[in-house]
Amino acid sequence: MAKKQFAVIGMGRFGSSVAGALSNLGFEVLAIDQNEQKIQDISGIVTHAVTADTTDEEALRALGLRNFDVVVVAIGADIQSSILTTLILKDLGVPRLIVKAQNELHGKVLNKIGADKVIFPERDMGLRVAHHLISPNILDYIELSDDYSIVEMKAPAKVVGRNLKQLDIRAKFKCNVLAIKTGDVMNISPYAEDLIKEDDVLVIVGKNDDLAHLEFVYAEG
């Protein structure tokens, strides 16, 4: 099976980080920016790097972006360029289009014009930091929607040595334990009798309010 091909437009901090990470994972990556220096900086890391104005339909068409599996639009502060680029890519028939938004209004526009996924790196990072500050047990926090999220929580001392049936997280907090990570091993279908060990990580999904309640209770030690 051929490896997925990715194109990343906009070589700011976020775009170059995404492009570099995908390249390190072994995927073919085309990096695009209209700043020649940024393209030179990334050229040794990705498969191909091209200087281009992505608000120019002919320039994008010439790059053959409709043949890429995923295109990530990571344009920074220039919201107009981000929207125009997204519109052109949608018209070109890009299979999957992921676009970075600067704010909620920008995100709404991107959704309306056909972005398959809109991401808010700055907001999401702020959310994760806030949850780390609220509870030292929270290792990661992923927002699924306005109402639901997934948390990765280091097993608090009060749950170590108990099993999922005894904890009864679903009944007490209306949340579900999706998986238990023990070191490098991920148990994606834990049984009710599975014991929680020290340094285990619980992967839990639920409504944001219910997760906040769970975090608060376990943060109390």
Secondary structure, DSSP 8 states (H G I E B T S, - for coil): ----EEEEE--SHHHHHHHHHHHHTT-EEEEEES-HHHHHHHTTTSSEEEE--TT-HHHHHHTTGGGSSEEEE---S-HHHHHHHHHHHHHHT-S-EEEE-SSHHHHHHHHHTT-SEEE-HHHHHHHHHHHHHH-TTEEEEEE-SSSEEEEEEE--GGGTT-BHHHH-HHHHHS-EEEEEEETTEEESS--TT-B--TT-EEEEEEEHHHHHHHHHHHHT-
